[in-house]
Amino acid sequence: MSEQHERLEEAIGTLLRVGVVSAAAVATVGGLVFLARHGSDQASYGVFRGEPQDLRTIGGVLRDVLAFRGRGLIQLGLLLLIATPIARVALTLIAFSRLGDRRYVAISAVVLVLLLVSLLGLPS
Amino acid sequence: MTGSGAFGAGLIGALTGLGGGIVIVPLLTLACGVDIRYAVGASLISVIATSSGAAAAYVREGFSNIRIGMLLETATTAGAIAGAGLAALVSPGAIATVFGLVLLYSAYLTLRPHDVDATGTRADPLASWLQLAATYPTPEGPRPYAARRVVAGYGLMFVAGILSGLLGIGSGAVKVLAMDRVMELPFKVSTTTSNFMIGVTAAASAGVYLHRGYIDPGLALPVMLGVLAGALAGARVLATAHPRYLRLVFVAVIVVLSVEMLFRGITGRL
């Protein structure tokens, strides 16, 4: 258990670092693209309007990224960040299944399903 | 402007152990006049970033308990999705009022001295079935511990999830309360496992916020980078500063913020 446990902790640590750094890097590139094009625009967040549809879904964000739009790239970075803890749960689930720990495979699966439903949205 | 404010929030969060969210939402709404829904969305993003960054460091020290974390995450993620759903139904004023109360409570928890661990190795039957016992490193070698009152701790974790989803905070204070006080886990295990869980909890509500259009890239990016940089700087400062004196100063700041949030929430001036 303990050696396997240490390896799992090592892998989780690496995953979290890579996730955060790549998310911050992608979002920063997006921010630079956005600033280069819209640097002088005045933002207003005092009045709540909600984001346009393309920034609300994974598909919409990816289309914006392909069009190299700054806001889409930032949003992709944010999506990578949200995906980081989700990947951590998936990794832990795999580790529990290697240990043959069915109880914790089931518990991890519940968490993973809740996270995926939240990120992908309920099928309607 | 937003970035430097977020840097301060990350710094304060790391120094007080409260996390950035508890400072970033009042800062954005009170000082920058941002709508509280945008503020909560941006704050959730920063919470995921700091929690993941910090957990990457803590997990290798062997304090956090992955089984306890995963078990309780079923409660916090379900609560977080419920809390994010609730955020769409209640008025911004009501969110600000609840936020003010949680801020006051966090200030109280920060000031209260931490007693000696009341940890035992006598587990309750449910905790044994769930294999929650483990050891944690001490200068004298690994020390065993067991969990108690799992059901009560689990219930409190659901509440922590709701608060996280509604207010955009990590609710680390409530999570530590559930593990340290209710389940009688060692303090260091509670705080590191809590930090470990915060990112997953925030990710659960961040998805809902994203679909609803509450996460604005132009606001979330400077907040995320600012809080990350502030948290890194805070960890450096913490190694040399006197935390006790710093805490008093920051608690005063938090009390002022909470009174302002309560006032605006109740009078509806947001």
Boltz contact constraints between the chains, C-beta under 6 A:
constraints:
  - contact:
      token1: [A, 9]
      token2: [B, 59]
      max_distance: 6.0
  - contact:
      token1: [A, 9]
      token2: [B, 60]
      max_distance: 6.0
  - contact:
      token1: [A, 12]
      token2: [B, 59]
      max_distance: 6.0
  - contact:
      token1: [A, 13]
      token2: [B, 56]
      max_distance: 6.0
  - contact:
      token1: [A, 13]
      token2: [B, 59]
      max_distance: 6.0
  - contact:
      token1: [A, 13]
      token2: [B, 60]
      max_distance: 6.0
  - contact:
      token1: [A, 16]
      token2: [B, 52]
      max_distance: 6.0
  - contact:
      token1: [A, 16]
      token2: [B, 55]
      max_distance: 6.0
  - contact:
      token1: [A, 16]
      token2: [B, 56]
      max_distance: 6.0
  - contact:
      token1: [A, 17]
      token2: [B, 56]
      max_distance: 6.0
  - contact:
      token1: [A, 20]
      token2: [B, 49]
      max_distance: 6.0
  - contact:
      token1: [A, 20]
      token2: [B, 52]
      max_distance: 6.0
  - contact:
      token1: [A, 20]
      token2: [B, 53]
      max_distance: 6.0
  - contact:
      token1: [A, 27]
      token2: [B, 221]
      max_distance: 6.0
  - contact:
      token1: [A, 31]
      token2: [B, 221]
      max_distance: 6.0
  - contact:
      token1: [A, 43]
      token2: [B, 218]
      max_distance: 6.0
  - contact:
      token1: [A, 45]
      token2: [B, 34]
      max_distance: 6.0
  - contact:
      token1: [A, 45]
      token2: [B, 35]
      max_distance: 6.0
  - contact:
      token1: [A, 45]
      token2: [B, 38]
      max_distance: 6.0
  - contact:
      token1: [A, 45]
      token2: [B, 219]
      max_distance: 6.0
  - contact:
      token1: [A, 46]
      token2: [B, 33]
      max_distance: 6.0
  - contact:
      token1: [A, 48]
      token2: [B, 35]
      max_distance: 6.0
  - contact:
      token1: [A, 48]
      token2: [B, 37]
      max_distance: 6.0
  - contact:
      token1: [A, 50]
      token2: [B, 213]
      max_distance: 6.0
  - contact:
      token1: [A, 51]
      token2: [B, 213]
      max_distance: 6.0
  - contact:
      token1: [A, 51]
      token2: [B, 216]
      max_distance: 6.0
  - contact:
      token1: [A, 56]
      token2: [B, 211]
      max_distance: 6.0
  - contact:
      token1: [A, 56]
      token2: [B, 213]
      max_distance: 6.0
  - contact:
      token1: [A, 71]
      token2: [B, 217]
      max_distance: 6.0
  - contact:
      token1: [A, 74]
      token2: [B, 217]
      max_distance: 6.0
  - contact:
      token1: [A, 74]
      token2: [B, 221]
      max_distance: 6.0
  - contact:
      token1: [A, 75]
      token2: [B, 217]
      max_distance: 6.0
  - contact:
      token1: [A, 78]
      token2: [B, 45]
      max_distance: 6.0
  - contact:
      token1: [A, 78]
      token2: [B, 220]
      max_distance: 6.0
  - contact:
      token1: [A, 81]
      token2: [B, 48]
      max_distance: 6.0
  - contact:
      token1: [A, 81]
      token2: [B, 49]
      max_distance: 6.0
  - contact:
      token1: [A, 82]
      token2: [B, 203]
      max_distance: 6.0
  - contact:
      token1: [A, 82]
      token2: [B, 206]
      max_distance: 6.0
  - contact:
      token1: [A, 84]
      token2: [B, 52]
      max_distance: 6.0
  - contact:
      token1: [A, 85]
      token2: [B, 199]
      max_distance: 6.0
  - contact:
      token1: [A, 85]
      token2: [B, 200]
      max_distance: 6.0
  - contact:
      token1: [A, 85]
      token2: [B, 203]
      max_distance: 6.0
  - contact:
      token1: [A, 86]
      token2: [B, 203]
      max_distance: 6.0
  - contact:
      token1: [A, 107]
      token2: [B, 70]
      max_distance: 6.0
  - contact:
      token1: [A, 107]
      token2: [B, 71]
      max_distance: 6.0
  - contact:
      token1: [A, 108]
      token2: [B, 70]
      max_distance: 6.0
  - contact:
      token1: [A, 110]
      token2: [B, 74]
      max_distance: 6.0
  - contact:
      token1: [A, 111]
      token2: [B, 73]
      max_distance: 6.0
  - contact:
      token1: [A, 111]
      token2: [B, 74]
      max_distance: 6.0
  - contact:
      token1: [A, 111]
      token2: [B, 77]
      max_distance: 6.0
  - contact:
      token1: [A, 114]
      token2: [B, 77]
      max_distance: 6.0
  - contact:
      token1: [A, 115]
      token2: [B, 203]
      max_distance: 6.0
  - contact:
      token1: [A, 115]
      token2: [B, 204]
      max_distance: 6.0
  - contact:
      token1: [A, 118]
      token2: [B, 81]
      max_distance: 6.0
  - contact:
      token1: [A, 118]
      token2: [B, 204]
      max_distance: 6.0
  - contact:
      token1: [A, 118]
      token2: [B, 207]
      max_distance: 6.0
  - contact:
      token1: [A, 118]
      token2: [B, 208]
      max_distance: 6.0
  - contact:
      token1: [A, 119]
      token2: [B, 207]
      max_distance: 6.0
  - contact:
      token1: [A, 121]
      token2: [B, 211]
      max_distance: 6.0
